[in-house]
Amino acid sequence: REALVRRAPFEATLRGRRHSDEEFWSSVCLSPVPDRSGNVTHMIAFHVDITPQREAEEALARSQRLELIGRLSAGIAHDFNNILSAIMGYSELAALGLGEQRQKAHLDGVLHAAERGALLTRKLLDHSRTRDAVKSETADLLRVVEQNFQMTQRLAGPAIRIRLSLDSEPMFVRLDATSLEQILFNLVANARDAMPDGGEIAIAVSRMSAAPDAPSGPQTVRLAVTDTGKGMDALTSERIFEPFFTTKALGTGLGLATCRMLAEQAGGSMRASSELGKGTQVQADFPLAPPVAIKPTGGTTPAIFGHAGGARCLLVEEDALLRRASAQALQHAGFVVIEAPSAEAASRELTEQASALTLMICDMTQSGRPAAEVFALARELAPGMELIATSGHIGQAVTDCGPGVSLLWKPFAATTLARWALDALGATAPAVVADVAPLPALRPGAAAVPQPPKVLVIDDDDGVRKYLAELLELKQLAVVQAATAGEGLAAAREHELQLAIIDVVLPDGDGIHLLDSLREVDPLLPMLIVSGQASVESAQRAMQGRAAGMLLKPIAPDVFQRTVERVLKEGQLQRLQHKLLMARSEYQPLVLDLPNTERQFAESLAQVYVVFQPLVRAHDKSTYAFEALLRSHGPMSSPAELLEAAEILGRIEELGRQIRGCISRVLTEHPSRFEPVFVNLHPSEFRAELLLREDEPLLPFASRIVWEVTERAQISLREEDVTSTVAQLRAMGYRVAIDDLGEGYAGLSLLVSLAPDVAKIDMSLVRGLEQSHMKRALVSSLVSVCHRARTLVVAEGVETEVQATLLSEMGCDLLQGYWFARPGPPFPGV
């Protein structure tokens, strides 16, 4: 339509999926063709598949994120400690009750510090999230540089001074603040790496006039970052800064490619100039955008505008403190709130009263059933219900919970949640009232105080049950009592419990059998068995039911209280670990059913075997070495799933030793083979004391083994630990390789500290190499750097003859991929 109206070409970028569910990107240009009278008679469509280019851009964007997040985290942790100290200090003063006026000032201080903490957390989340494209927002570049001065100084380090040169008036560019911060931090990091002995970094923001040959052209804003390093000489320089460049003229590489991509997507440009002995300057130019109004930030509690008029809201949140604060804010906004501490409780509430519910607010990270199932059930039972998801996990997206769900990122203020809830209701709210008063300040010691842990005691003897309850209440614990298995199961469904204490003999059943029923309600509920008769059989049954312990009657008060305290602490730790695993694991079913995961892992571990894939010489395609790859005939046949299960269960070393044992047996069975064998190491296994043990299966073959280390080892270990480990391994005859070089920034840092014998270029840079000039430039740069360090270069993931030819021409020493051979039994030919 736009092409027809304007009678001019119209360009668009389209995103979709092929029949194989593979994502693709296309660039489409529609150009109208008019006749002599000016009427459009034809349309010409130009189509270009830009999938490889977009994949390269996304890979480059990810390549910078890891180290940047680490450094940002350190700076944010420092600031956050100060903020938490202020919150605790103001809270203690408020709790002293030093008069109403001073108390209000102290609570305002708590709120102000909490707002600062929320802003810091959002900054970290913004830098962590993967974004498909640059946001179409406008930000003041001058303000971004000023606000991040302390962060850039921390990033540069104590040996480097930051000097700012900024104009006085705001300079808005059409790019979001997070992208501008990413560009700024990356440029500062590059400048820092150019000056290992210290120096100065100058950061300047200035308005640039239109070009003399086009005085009416648009004005631009320039961000210039200059270091006082020695400058770059493409032939003789040995600085760390060199890997970030391909040629002196182009001046762009792994460090600057992401920044240049962001600048170009915003309509700008980037260039770098370096003079030997005088340092390097990188200039990023952005089109000047019209200024936008900035909302003022106040220090008072915001008002909630609107009233829900009694609409019923289901609030699903595991954290008790956050759930109570959110419920109070929603009630103040006129909602009737039904609280659910877990996904299971939410499902029961939905089943019983879905028709009466208007809104559901659900945290996406649940330790029981996945939140997606709760949202699906809500849509099924009440299709008209409004849905809001909350999350603090950067890896989640609102699409995880299906259509029609709004996503509110944590941390958020309780009043913000209330306003979101009112906005979700919109016109369906029964009675809308404007300007409801702000939430009243919480009194010290009121609802903000965490509730004591709740313990369920199930015993048919009234005297014993009341005695145990009294002992628990002396320890400031809340107690729920039940005389039968049925009453205990009903109480577990009604209350949010932290511990269950169960007598073995009950009027309506066996207490140990009750363990399984209670675990269906809460898989992480710790349980103690109480018995009046000691027997090996009852102890075994309690262990099989995964009881946390067993106590014999009569129970000494001090023993009982100590045992309860221990089990409660272990239970809290288990819940926290479980939630963290759920948040980070791609295989959430493995976390939800740990007993089944343990069983399947044990079966799969016993059936582990290895296959081999050849690495060929680039010049004649003869076999140089083989890489050993993990496989299993067990239920966890996917290597990724098996590794994830090993991480969740803390059995990485056991799995690694099993794999290395398989490799050792293969090498023993084939004494006539002499090729090197590449073996992958988990970062936690990259330790000399583990790999140099006398019983290490591969120690007899040390001269043939090449350990593959990923960039995660750089994050797990200090640089001196990496250097020491490599020296000890080499002394025994082992060699070391970097795996997945080019996938992330930390790989380059590891290249410097490790000085490896072999570097394997990640397959993400090899895929689409023939269509991407940028990928070819990056691979050439990496090959050049590695060769100067006398490091062999392997290109992984070679799948076509064209790729093999190009990589050989670029100087890669070795090639590996399906084009030559798929992984197979020892030892496949090319």
C-alpha positions in Angstrom: 0.0 0.0 0.0 2.8 2.4 0.9 4.6 1.7 -2.4 1.5 2.4 -4.4 0.6 5.6 -2.5 4.1 7.0 -2.6 4.9 5.5 -6.0 8.3 4.7 -4.6 10.1 1.5 -3.6 9.1 0.1 -0.2 11.5 -2.2 1.7 10.6 -4.5 4.6 12.3 -7.3 6.6 10.2 -10.3 7.2 10.7 -13.1 9.7 9.1 -16.6 9.5 9.6 -20.3 9.7 10.1 -22.9 7.1 8.2 -26.2 6.9 11.0 -27.8 9.0 10.2 -25.1 11.7 13.6 -23.5 10.9 13.6 -19.7 11.3 14.4 -17.5 8.3 14.7 -13.8 7.5 14.0 -12.2 4.2 14.5 -8.7 2.8 11.8 -7.8 0.4 11.6 -4.7 -1.8 8.4 -3.8 -3.8 8.9 -1.3 -6.6 6.0 0.1 -8.6 6.3 0.5 -12.4 4.2 3.3 -13.9 3.1 3.8 -17.5 3.6 7.0 -19.5 0.7 8.7 -17.8 2.0 7.9 -14.4 -0.5 5.1 -13.5 1.1 2.1 -11.8 0.6 -1.0 -14.0 3.1 -3.4 -12.6 4.9 -4.2 -9.3 8.4 -5.7 -9.2 9.3 -7.7 -6.1 12.9 -8.2 -5.1 13.6 -10.9 -2.5 16.8 -11.7 -0.7 17.4 -14.4 1.9 19.2 -12.6 4.7 19.1 -15.5 7.2 22.9 -16.0 7.4 23.4 -12.3 7.9 20.9 -12.1 10.8 22.3 -15.3 12.3 25.8 -13.7 12.2 24.4 -10.5 13.8 22.7 -12.5 16.6 25.9 -14.5 17.2 27.9 -11.4 17.4 25.5 -9.8 19.8 25.7 -12.8 22.0 29.5 -12.9 21.8 29.8 -9.7 23.8 27.2 -10.5 26.4 29.0 -12.9 28.7 32.0 -10.8 29.8 29.9 -7.7 29.9 27.3 -9.3 32.2 30.1 -10.5 34.5 31.6 -7.0 34.9 28.2 -5.4 35.1 27.2 -7.9 37.8 30.3 -7.1 39.9 29.5 -3.3 39.7 25.8 -3.8 40.4 26.6 -6.2 43.3 28.8 -3.4 44.8 26.1 -0.8 44.5 23.4 -3.3 45.7 25.3 -4.0 48.9 25.2 -0.3 49.7 21.5 -0.2 48.9 20.7 -3.2 51.1 22.7 -1.6 53.9 20.6 1.5 53.6 17.4 -0.5 53.6 18.4 -2.5 56.7 19.5 0.7 58.5 16.3 2.7 57.7 14.2 -0.4 58.6 15.9 -0.8 62.0 15.4 2.9 62.7 11.7 2.7 61.7 11.2 -0.3 63.9 12.4 1.7 66.9 9.3 3.9 66.6 11.1 7.3 67.1 8.0 9.4 66.5 5.6 9.5 63.6 7.4 12.2 61.5 10.8 10.6 61.8 9.3 7.1 61.2 7.8 8.3 58.0 11.1 9.8 56.9 12.8 6.4 57.6 10.2 4.5 55.6 10.6 7.0 52.7 14.3 6.2 52.9 13.5 2.4 52.6 11.3 3.0 49.6 13.9 5.2 47.9 16.6 2.7 48.4 14.4 -0.1 47.2 13.6 1.9 44.0 17.3 2.3 43.4 17.8 -1.4 43.9 15.0 -2.2 41.4 16.6 0.1 38.8 19.9 -1.7 39.2 18.3 -5.1 38.8 16.4 -4.0 35.7 19.6 -2.7 34.2 21.2 -6.2 34.7 18.1 -7.9 33.3 18.0 -5.6 30.2 21.6 -6.4 29.4 21.0 -10.1 29.9 18.0 -10.5 27.7 18.4 -11.5 24.1 16.6 -9.1 21.9 15.6 -9.8 18.3 16.3 -6.2 17.2 17.1 -2.8 18.4 14.1 -1.2 20.2 12.5 1.7 18.5 13.0 4.1 21.4 14.7 7.4 21.9 17.4 8.1 24.5 19.6 10.9 25.5 23.2 9.8 24.8 24.6 12.5 27.0 22.6 11.3 30.0 23.5 7.6 29.3 27.2 8.5 29.4 26.9 10.6 32.6 24.8 8.1 34.5 27.2 5.2 33.7 30.4 7.1 34.5 31.1 5.1 37.7 30.3 1.8 35.9 32.7 2.6 33.0 35.4 3.5 35.6 34.9 0.1 37.3 35.0 -1.6 33.9 38.2 0.1 33.0 39.9 -0.7 36.3 42.0 1.3 38.7 45.1 1.6 36.4 43.0 3.6 33.8 41.6 7.1 34.2 38.3 8.0 32.5 38.1 11.6 31.1 34.7 12.9 30.0 34.1 15.7 27.4 30.4 16.4 27.1 28.3 19.1 25.7 25.7 20.8 28.0 22.5 20.3 26.1 20.7 16.9 25.7 21.4 14.9 22.6 18.7 12.4 21.7 19.3 9.5 19.3 16.9 6.9 18.0 18.2 4.0 20.1 17.2 2.6 23.5 19.3 3.3 26.5 20.3 -0.3 27.0 21.8 -0.6 23.5 23.6 2.7 24.0 25.0 1.3 27.3 26.1 -1.8 25.5 28.0 0.2 22.9 29.6 2.4 25.5 30.7 -0.5 27.7 32.1 -2.5 24.8 34.1 0.5 23.5 35.5 1.1 27.0 36.4 -2.6 27.4 38.2 -2.6 24.0 40.1 0.6 25.0 41.1 -1.0 28.3 42.5 -4.1 26.7 44.7 -1.8 24.5 46.4 -0.5 27.6 47.5 -3.5 29.8 49.9 -1.2 31.7 47.3 1.5 32.3 46.6 4.9 30.7 43.7 7.2 29.9 40.4 6.8 28.1 38.7 9.9 26.8 34.9 9.7 26.2 33.4 12.6 24.2 29.8 13.2 23.1 29.3 16.1 20.7 26.8 17.4 18.1 28.2 17.2 14.5 27.1 19.7 11.9 25.8 18.6 8.5 28.4 17.8 5.9 29.7 20.9 3.9 28.7 19.3 0.6 25.1 18.8 2.0 24.4 21.6 4.5 20.7 20.7 4.6 21.5 17.1 5.6 20.6 15.7 9.0 22.7 16.5 12.0 24.4 13.7 14.0 25.6 12.9 17.5 29.0 11.5 17.9 30.3 9.2 20.7 34.1 9.0 20.5 36.2 6.7 22.7 40.0 7.2 22.6 42.7 5.3 24.3 46.3 6.2 24.9 47.6 2.8 23.8 50.5 2.4 21.4 48.3 2.1 18.4 47.8 -0.9 16.1 50.4 -2.2 13.6 48.8 -5.1 11.7 52.1 -6.8 11.2 54.1 -6.3 14.5 51.6 -5.5 17.2 51.3 -8.1 20.0 48.7 -6.3 22.0 45.5 -7.9 23.3 43.7 -5.3 21.3 44.7 -6.8 18.0 42.1 -9.6 17.8 39.3 -7.0 17.7 40.5 -5.9 14.3 40.6 -7.5 10.9 42.5 -4.9 8.9 43.8 -1.5 9.7 41.5 0.0 7.1 38.3 -1.7 8.1 38.9 -1.4 11.8 36.2 -3.8 13.0 36.2 -7.2 14.5 34.8 -9.3 17.4 34.9 -6.4 19.9 33.4 -3.7 17.6 31.2 -5.7 15.3 28.3 -5.8 17.8 28.6 -2.1 18.4 28.7 -1.4 14.7 25.6 -3.5 14.1 23.6 -1.6 16.7 24.8 1.7 15.3 23.8 0.8 11.7 20.4 -0.6 12.8 19.8 2.8 14.3 20.7 4.6 11.0 24.2 5.5 12.2 27.7 4.3 11.4 31.0 3.4 13.2 34.6 3.7 12.3 38.0 3.3 14.0 41.3 4.8 13.4 44.6 3.8 15.0 48.1 5.4 14.7 51.2 3.5 15.9 52.4 5.1 19.2 49.4 7.4 19.6 46.5 5.1 20.4 43.1 4.3 18.8 39.8 6.2 18.5 36.5 4.7 17.8 33.7 7.0 16.6 30.0 6.1 16.6 27.7 8.5 14.8 23.9 8.5 15.3 21.3 10.7 13.6 20.0 13.4 15.9 16.4 12.6 17.0 13.8 15.0 18.3 13.9 15.4 22.1 11.3 13.5 24.2 9.8 14.4 27.5 11.4 12.6 30.5 9.0 11.6 33.3 10.1 13.1 36.6 10.8 10.6 39.4 9.5 11.4 42.8 10.3 10.0 46.2 6.8 9.5 47.4 4.7 6.4 47.1 2.7 6.5 43.8 -1.1 6.5 43.8 -3.2 3.7 42.4 -5.6 5.2 39.9 -8.8 3.2 39.7 -10.8 0.6 41.7 -11.6 -3.0 40.9 -14.9 -2.9 42.7 -14.6 -6.4 44.1 -13.3 -8.3 41.1 -11.8 -11.6 42.1 -8.1 -12.2 41.5 -6.1 -15.4 41.8 -2.5 -14.5 42.9 0.1 -17.3 42.4 3.4 -16.6 44.1 5.7 -19.0 46.0 7.6 -16.2 48.0 5.4 -15.6 51.0 6.6 -12.1 51.7 6.1 -10.9 48.1 2.7 -12.6 48.0 1.5 -10.8 51.1 2.7 -7.4 49.9 1.1 -8.0 46.5 -2.1 -9.1 48.0 -2.3 -6.0 50.2 -1.8 -3.7 47.2 -4.4 -5.6 45.1 -6.9 -5.5 48.0 -6.3 -1.7 48.4 -7.1 -1.4 44.7 -10.5 -3.1 45.2 -9.7 -6.7 44.4 -10.8 -9.8 46.3 -7.6 -11.8 46.4 -7.3 -15.6 46.5 -3.7 -16.5 47.3 -2.1 -19.6 46.0 1.4 -20.5 47.2 2.1 -23.0 44.5 1.1 -24.2 41.0 -0.8 -27.1 42.5 -2.8 -24.8 44.8 -3.5 -22.5 41.9 -4.8 -25.5 39.8 -7.2 -26.5 42.6 -8.5 -22.9 42.9 -9.1 -22.7 39.2 -10.9 -26.0 39.1 -13.2 -25.0 42.0 -14.0 -21.3 41.1 -12.7 -20.4 37.6 -16.0 -19.0 36.6 -15.9 -16.5 39.5 -12.3 -15.3 38.7 -11.7 -12.1 36.6 -7.9 -12.0 36.7 -5.0 -14.4 37.4 -1.4 -13.2 38.3 1.1 -16.0 38.2 4.9 -16.2 38.7 6.5 -18.1 35.8 9.1 -19.9 37.9 7.4 -22.6 39.9 9.0 -25.5 41.8 5.9 -27.7 41.2 4.0 -27.9 38.0 5.2 -25.6 35.2 3.5 -22.2 35.1 2.6 -22.9 31.4 0.2 -25.6 32.6 -1.5 -23.2 35.0 -2.1 -20.6 32.3 -3.3 -23.4 29.9 -5.8 -24.6 32.6 -7.0 -21.0 33.2 -7.6 -20.5 29.4 -9.5 -23.8 29.3 -11.7 -23.2 32.3 -12.3 -19.4 31.9 -11.4 -18.2 28.4 -12.3 -14.6 29.2 -10.0 -14.3 32.2 -7.3 -11.7 32.1 -3.8 -13.2 32.6 -0.6 -11.5 33.9 2.7 -13.3 34.3 5.5 -12.2 36.6 9.1 -13.3 36.3 12.6 -12.4 37.4 14.4 -15.0 35.2 16.1 -13.5 32.1 15.8 -16.7 30.1 12.0 -16.7 30.1 9.6 -15.0 27.6 5.9 -14.3 27.7 5.5 -16.8 24.8 6.4 -19.6 27.3 2.9 -19.3 28.8 1.0 -19.0 25.5 -1.1 -16.3 24.0 -2.9 -13.5 25.8 -0.5 -13.2 28.7 1.1 -9.9 29.8 4.6 -10.1 31.3 5.6 -7.9 34.3 9.3 -8.2 35.1 10.6 -8.4 38.7 11.5 -6.5 40.7 8.3 -4.4 40.8 6.6 -2.3 43.4 3.3 -3.6 44.8 1.5 -0.5 43.6 2.9 -1.2 40.0 1.3 -4.6 40.1 -2.0 -3.1 41.3 -2.0 -0.7 38.4 -1.2 -3.5 35.9 -4.1 -5.5 37.3 -6.5 -2.5 36.9 -5.2 -1.8 33.4 -5.8 -5.5 32.5 -9.4 -5.2 33.6 -9.9 -2.0 31.6 -13.6 -1.4 30.9 -14.6 -4.7 32.5 -13.9 -3.4 36.0 -17.2 -3.1 37.8 -16.8 0.4 39.2 -13.9 2.6 38.3 -13.1 5.3 40.8 -10.3 7.8 40.2 -7.5 8.9 42.5 -7.6 6.3 45.2 -5.3 7.4 48.1 -1.8 5.9 48.2 -1.1 2.8 50.2 -0.7 3.7 53.9 2.8 3.2 55.2 3.3 -0.2 56.9 3.7 -0.1 60.6 6.9 -1.6 62.0 6.2 -5.2 63.0 3.0 -5.4 61.0 2.4 -7.5 57.9 6.0 -6.9 56.6 7.3 -9.4 59.2 7.8 -12.9 57.7 5.4 -15.5 59.1 7.0 -18.4 61.1 7.5 -21.7 59.3 4.4 -23.9 59.5 4.8 -27.5 60.7 2.2 -30.3 60.3 2.1 -32.9 63.2 0.1 -36.1 62.4 -0.4 -38.4 65.4 -3.5 -40.1 66.7 -2.4 -39.8 70.3 -3.7 -36.5 71.7 -1.1 -36.3 74.4 1.9 -37.0 72.1 0.6 -34.7 69.4 0.0 -31.7 71.8 3.4 -32.3 73.5 5.2 -32.2 70.1 3.2 -29.1 69.1 4.2 -27.4 72.3 7.9 -28.1 71.7 7.6 -26.7 68.2 5.8 -23.5 69.4 8.6 -22.9 71.9 10.8 -22.6 68.9 8.5 -19.9 67.4 7.0 -22.3 64.8 3.4 -22.4 63.7 1.8 -25.8 64.2 -1.1 -27.5 62.3 -2.4 -30.7 64.1 -4.0 -33.8 62.6 -5.1 -37.1 64.2 -5.5 -39.2 61.0 -3.9 -39.6 57.6 -7.0 -38.1 55.9 -6.9 -35.0 58.1 -3.2 -34.7 57.5 -3.6 -34.9 53.7 -6.4 -32.3 53.8 -4.2 -30.0 56.0 -1.3 -30.3 53.5 -3.6 -29.2 50.7 -4.9 -26.2 52.6 -1.7 -24.9 54.2 1.7 -23.9 53.0 3.9 -26.2 55.0 7.6 -26.3 55.6 7.7 -29.7 57.4 5.5 -32.7 58.2 6.0 -34.9 61.3 4.2 -38.3 60.8 3.5 -41.1 63.2 3.9 -44.6 61.6 0.7 -46.1 63.0 -2.4 -44.1 62.2 -6.1 -45.2 62.5 -6.8 -44.9 58.8 -3.5 -46.1 57.3 0.2 -46.4 57.4 2.2 -43.2 58.1 5.0 -44.3 55.7 2.5 -44.8 52.9 1.3 -41.3 53.6 4.7 -40.0 52.5 3.9 -40.6 48.8 0.5 -38.9 49.0 2.0 -35.8 50.7 4.7 -35.7 48.1 2.1 -35.5 45.4 0.8 -32.3 47.1 4.3 -30.9 47.6 7.3 -32.7 46.0 9.7 -30.8 48.2 8.0 -31.1 51.6 10.5 -32.5 54.1 9.0 -35.2 56.3 10.1 -36.8 59.7 8.8 -40.2 60.7 8.0 -40.9 64.4 7.8 -44.5 65.6 7.4 -46.3 68.9 9.1 -49.4 67.7 12.6 -49.6 66.3 13.0 -52.1 63.4 15.3 -52.4 60.4 12.2 -52.9 58.1 10.5 -49.6 59.2 13.8 -47.7 58.9 14.3 -49.1 55.3 10.7 -48.2 54.4 11.2 -44.7 55.7 14.4 -44.3 53.6 12.7 -45.6 50.5 9.9 -43.1 51.1 12.7 -40.4 51.2 11.9 -39.3 54.7 14.4 -36.7 56.1 14.8 -38.7 59.3 13.3 -41.1 61.8 12.7 -40.5 65.6 11.9 -43.1 68.2 9.4 -42.6 71.0 9.8 -41.5 73.7 11.5 -38.4 72.1 13.8 -36.2 74.1 12.8 -32.6 73.8 16.3 -31.3 72.8 16.8 -34.1 70.3 13.5 -33.4 68.7 14.0 -29.6 68.5 17.5 -30.0 67.0 16.3 -32.5 64.5 13.4 -30.2 63.4 15.8 -27.2 63.1 18.2 -29.3 60.9 15.4 -30.6 58.7 13.8 -27.2 58.2 17.2 -25.7 57.2 17.8 -28.5 54.7 14.3 -28.1 53.4 14.7 -24.4 52.8 18.0 -25.0 51.0 16.5 -27.7 48.9 13.6 -25.4 47.8 16.0 -22.7 46.9 18.3 -25.0 44.9 15.2 -26.4 43.2 13.9 -23.0 42.2 17.4 -22.0 40.9 17.6 -25.2 38.9 14.1 -24.6 37.5 15.1 -21.1 36.5 18.2 -22.0 34.7 17.5 -25.5 33.4 16.3 -26.0 29.8 15.2 -29.5 30.9 12.6 -28.5 33.6 11.1 -32.1 33.7 14.4 -33.3 35.0 14.1 -30.9 38.0 10.4 -31.6 38.6 10.9 -35.3 39.1 14.3 -35.7 40.6 13.9 -39.4 41.6 13.0 -40.3 38.1 15.9 -38.2 36.8 18.3 -40.1 39.2 17.0 -43.4 38.0 17.2 -42.6 34.3 20.7 -41.0 34.8 22.0 -44.2 36.5 20.6 -46.3 33.7 22.1 -44.1 31.0 25.5 -43.8 32.8 25.8 -47.6 32.8 25.2 -47.6 29.0 27.6 -44.8 28.0 29.8 -45.3 25.0 31.8 -43.0 22.7 31.8 -42.4 18.9 34.5 -40.7 17.0 34.6 -38.0 14.3 37.8 -37.4 12.2 39.6 -34.0 12.0 41.2 -33.8 8.5 44.2 -31.8 7.2 42.9 -28.9 5.1 45.6 -29.3 2.4 45.0 -33.0 1.5 42.0 -34.1 3.5 43.9 -36.8 5.2 43.0 -37.8 8.8 44.9 -36.0 11.5 43.0 -36.8 14.6 39.6 -37.9 16.1 37.2 -36.3 18.5 35.5 -38.6 21.0 31.8 -37.8 21.5 29.4 -38.9 24.2 26.5 -41.3 23.5 24.3 -43.6 25.6 22.0 -46.5 24.9 20.0 -45.6 28.1 16.8 -43.6 28.4 18.8 -40.3 28.3 20.1 -40.8 24.8 20.6 -37.1 24.1 24.1 -36.0 25.2 22.8 -32.6 26.1 20.1 -34.1 28.4 22.6 -36.5 30.0 25.0 -33.6 30.7 22.2 -31.4 32.1 21.1 -34.3 34.4 24.6 -34.7 35.6 24.8 -31.0 36.4 21.5 -31.1 38.3 22.5 -34.1 40.3 26.0 -33.0 40.9 27.5 -36.0 39.1 29.6 -34.4 36.4 32.9 -35.9 37.6 31.3 -39.4 37.7 30.0 -39.0 34.1 33.3 -37.6 32.9 35.3 -40.5 34.4 32.9 -42.9 32.7 33.4 -41.3 29.3 37.2 -41.2 29.7 37.1 -44.9 30.8 35.3 -45.7 27.5 37.9 -43.8 25.5 40.7 -45.6 27.3 39.2 -49.0 26.5 38.9 -48.1 22.8 42.5 -47.0 22.7 43.7 -50.1 24.4 41.7 -52.3 22.0 43.3 -50.5 19.0 47.1 -50.5 19.7 47.9 -49.9 16.0 46.2 -46.5 15.9 48.4 -43.5 16.7 46.3 -40.4 15.9 45.6 -37.8 18.6 42.2 -37.9 20.3 40.3 -34.8 21.3 38.3 -35.1 24.5 35.8 -32.6 25.8 36.0 -31.4 29.4 33.3 -29.9 31.6 34.6 -26.6 33.1 34.5 -28.1 36.6 36.8 -31.0 35.5 39.5 -28.7 34.2 41.7 -29.3 37.3 45.2 -30.8 37.5 44.4 -32.7 40.7 41.6 -34.5 38.9 43.2 -35.2 35.5 46.6 -36.2 36.9 45.5 -38.7 39.5 47.2 -42.1 39.2 44.0 -43.9 38.4 43.0 -41.4 35.6 42.0 -43.7 32.7 43.7 -41.5 30.0 46.9 -40.9 31.8 48.7 -43.8 30.0 47.8 -42.1 26.7 48.7 -38.6 27.7 50.8 -37.9 24.6 47.8 -38.6 22.4 45.1 -36.7 24.3 44.1 -33.1 23.5 41.8 -31.7 26.2 39.0 -29.4 24.8 38.2 -26.5 27.1 35.2 -24.2 26.5 35.2 -20.5 27.4 33.1 -21.3 30.6 36.4 -22.5 32.1 37.6 -18.9 32.0 34.6 -17.9 34.1 35.0 -20.7 36.6 38.7 -20.3 37.2 41.1 -17.4 37.9 43.6 -16.7 35.2 46.5 -17.9 37.3 44.6 -21.2 38.0 44.2 -21.7 34.3 47.9 -21.1 33.6 49.0 -23.4 36.4 46.6 -26.2 35.3 47.8 -26.0 31.7 51.5 -26.1 32.7 50.9 -29.2 34.9 49.0 -31.0 32.1 51.6 -30.2 29.5 54.3 -31.5 31.8 52.6 -34.9 31.6 52.4 -34.8 27.8 48.8 -33.6 27.4 47.9 -30.9 24.9 45.1 -28.3 25.3 42.5 -26.9 22.8 40.0 -24.1 23.1 36.6 -25.2 21.9 33.9 -23.0 20.4 36.3 -20.0 19.8 34.2 -17.1 18.5 31.0 -18.1 20.2 31.6 -15.5 23.0 33.9 -12.8 24.3 35.4 -14.9 27.0 36.9 -17.3 24.4 39.3 -14.5 23.3 40.3 -13.9 26.9 40.9 -17.6 27.3 43.0 -17.6 24.1 45.3 -15.1 25.7 45.6 -16.8 29.1 45.6 -20.4 27.9 48.0 -20.1 24.9 46.5 -23.3 23.5 48.0 -25.9 21.2 44.8 -26.0 19.1 41.9 -23.6 18.7 38.5 -24.8 17.3 36.5 -22.1 15.6 32.8 -22.4 16.6 30.4 -23.8 13.9 28.2 -20.7 14.2 30.9 -18.8 12.3 31.2 -21.6 9.7 27.5 -21.9 9.0 26.6 -19.6 6.1 30.3 -18.6 5.7 29.9 -18.4 1.9 27.1 -15.8 2.1 28.6 -13.6 4.9 31.5 -11.2 4.3 31.5 -10.4 8.0 31.9 -14.1 9.0 34.7 -14.6 6.5 36.5 -11.5 7.9 36.1 -12.8 11.5 37.4 -16.2 10.7 40.4 -14.7 8.8 41.1 -12.5 11.8 41.0 -15.5 14.2 43.2 -17.6 12.0 45.8 -14.8 11.7 45.9 -14.3 15.5 46.2 -18.1 16.2 48.9 -18.6 13.7 51.0 -15.8 15.2 50.7 -17.7 18.5 51.7 -21.0 16.8 48.3 -22.4 17.5 46.7 -24.9 15.1 43.2 -23.8 13.9 40.3 -26.3 13.4 37.1 -25.2 11.7 34.1 -27.1 13.1 30.8 -27.8 11.4 32.0 -28.0 7.8 29.0 -29.2 5.8 29.7 -28.2 2.2 32.5 -28.3 -0.3 32.4 -24.6 -0.7 32.9 -24.1 3.0 35.8 -26.5 3.0 37.5 -24.7 0.1 37.0 -21.2 1.7 38.3 -22.3 5.1 41.4 -23.9 3.4 42.0 -20.7 1.5 41.7 -18.7 4.8 44.5 -20.7 6.3 42.6 -23.2 8.6 44.9 -26.1 9.4 42.3 -28.7 10.2 38.6 -29.2 9.2 35.8 -31.2 10.9 32.2 -31.8 10.0 29.6 -33.9 8.2 31.1 -33.1 4.8 34.0 -35.4 5.7 32.4 -38.0 8.0 29.6 -38.3 10.6 30.5 -39.5 14.1 30.7 -43.3 14.2 32.3 -46.4 15.8 36.1 -46.3 16.1 37.5 -45.2 13.7 35.4 -43.8 10.8 37.2 -43.0 7.5 36.8 -39.8 5.5 
